[in-house]
Amino acid sequence: MAIRSIRTEGDPVLRKHCRKVTELTPKLAELIEDMLETMYENNGVGLAAPQVGVLRNIVVIDVDEEPNPLVLINPEILEFSGEQTGDEGCLSIPGKAGVVTRPDYVKVQAMDENMESFVLEGTELLARAICHECDHLQGTLYIDKVEGELKDVVHEEE
């Protein structure tokens, strides 16, 4: 496993559409492990493949206090409802945050790291993370949806 460099705003890869995964190759399995390690190392709650320069439909998410990683390959949002408005940030836009309105409930179909199909339902932070990471796969950043101005954020070292 390796920590990969996170692409930041202005990198053209972040604005491109990703390709579906049809087969989990050893290279893609390694990518998933690297994405998880990179997300944890940077204290993120989610990371999409284009954020590490790979245009494939893969996201990793972990919104729990204890490690409980979710791997979503080819995620497709089936349903959403409700509304939540709150601050949102992104590892690809370091030091900034902005107010974004997202669904409060999301139902997504995806494949796991064994290419087994599953359905995941999420509310609150998990719903926000699913929407945020799925947007990355379409070349959309949260700053495209921000309400008002971005603000500077300082993260305290643990």
C-alpha positions in Angstrom: 0.0 0.0 0.0 1.1 3.6 -0.6 -0.1 7.0 0.0 -0.9 8.7 -3.3 -0.7 12.4 -4.1 -4.1 14.1 -4.0 -4.9 16.2 -7.1 -6.1 19.7 -6.2 -8.4 22.2 -7.8 -7.1 23.3 -11.2 -5.9 19.8 -12.2 -7.9 18.9 -15.3 -8.3 15.3 -14.2 -10.8 16.5 -11.5 -13.2 17.8 -14.2 -13.3 14.6 -16.3 -15.9 11.8 -16.3 -14.7 8.4 -15.0 -15.0 5.1 -16.8 -16.9 2.1 -15.4 -15.0 -0.8 -13.8 -15.7 -4.0 -15.6 -13.1 -6.2 -13.9 -11.2 -5.8 -10.6 -7.6 -6.2 -11.7 -4.7 -6.5 -9.2 -3.8 -2.9 -10.2 -7.3 -1.7 -9.3 -7.3 -3.7 -6.0 -4.0 -1.9 -5.2 -5.6 1.4 -6.1 -8.4 0.8 -3.6 -6.0 0.0 -0.8 -3.9 3.1 -1.7 -7.1 5.2 -1.7 -8.1 4.0 1.7 -4.6 4.7 3.1 -4.5 8.1 1.5 -7.9 9.0 2.8 -7.0 8.0 6.4 -3.6 9.7 6.2 -5.3 13.0 5.2 -8.2 12.7 7.8 -10.8 12.5 5.0 -14.2 10.8 5.1 -14.2 10.0 1.4 -12.0 9.9 -1.6 -12.7 9.3 -5.3 -10.3 7.8 -7.8 -9.9 11.0 -9.9 -8.6 12.7 -6.7 -5.6 10.5 -7.0 -5.4 10.8 -10.8 -7.3 7.7 -11.9 -10.4 8.1 -14.1 -12.3 5.0 -12.8 -15.7 4.8 -11.0 -14.3 4.0 -7.6 -14.9 5.8 -4.3 -14.0 5.0 -0.7 -15.9 6.4 2.3 -15.5 6.1 6.0 -17.7 8.3 8.2 -17.3 6.3 11.4 -15.1 7.0 14.4 -13.6 3.5 14.2 -12.3 2.4 10.8 -15.3 1.0 8.8 -14.3 1.5 5.2 -16.9 1.4 2.4 -15.8 0.7 -1.1 -18.2 1.6 -3.9 -17.3 0.6 -7.4 -19.6 2.0 -10.2 -21.9 3.6 -7.7 -25.3 4.7 -8.9 -27.7 6.8 -6.8 -31.1 5.1 -7.0 -33.1 7.4 -4.6 -32.6 10.5 -2.6 -34.9 12.6 -0.4 -34.9 15.2 2.2 -32.5 18.1 2.5 -29.5 19.0 4.7 -27.5 22.2 4.5 -24.1 22.4 6.1 -20.4 23.0 5.7 -18.5 20.8 3.3 -14.8 20.5 2.4 -12.7 18.4 0.1 -9.2 17.0 0.2 -8.8 18.4 -3.4 -9.5 21.9 -2.1 -7.4 22.1 1.0 -8.0 24.7 3.6 -11.4 25.7 2.4 -15.0 24.9 3.2 -18.4 26.1 2.0 -22.1 25.6 2.6 -23.7 23.0 0.4 -27.3 21.6 0.4 -27.4 17.9 -0.2 -30.1 15.1 0.2 -30.5 13.9 3.8 -31.2 10.3 2.6 -29.5 8.5 -0.3 -29.9 4.9 -1.6 -27.0 3.8 -3.8 -26.3 0.6 -5.7 -22.6 -0.3 -6.2 -20.2 -3.2 -6.3 -17.8 -4.0 -3.5 -14.1 -4.9 -3.8 -15.1 -8.4 -4.7 -17.3 -7.1 -7.6 -20.4 -8.2 -5.7 -23.4 -5.9 -6.1 -25.0 -4.3 -3.0 -27.3 -1.5 -2.0 -26.4 1.0 0.6 -28.7 3.5 2.3 -27.3 6.5 4.1 -28.5 9.5 6.0 -26.8 12.7 7.3 -23.0 12.6 6.9 -23.0 9.3 5.0 -25.6 10.6 2.5 -23.5 13.8 2.1 -20.3 11.8 1.5 -21.9 9.5 -1.0 -23.2 12.5 -3.0 -19.9 14.4 -2.8 -17.8 11.4 -3.9 -20.2 10.4 -6.7 -20.0 14.0 -8.0 -16.3 13.6 -8.3 -16.8 10.7 -10.7 -18.7 13.1 -13.0 -16.1 15.9 -12.8 -18.2 18.0 -10.4 -16.6 19.6 -7.3 -18.5 20.8 -4.2 -17.4 24.3 -5.0 -19.8 24.1 -8.1 -22.7 23.8 -5.6 -21.5 26.1 -2.8 -23.9 28.6 -1.4 -22.1 31.9 -0.8 -18.4 32.3 -0.4 -15.8 29.7 0.5 -14.2 30.2 3.9 -10.7 29.4 5.2 -10.5 26.4 7.5 -7.7 25.6 9.8 -7.4 22.0 11.0 -5.9 21.4 14.4 -3.2 18.8 14.6 -4.2 15.8 16.7 
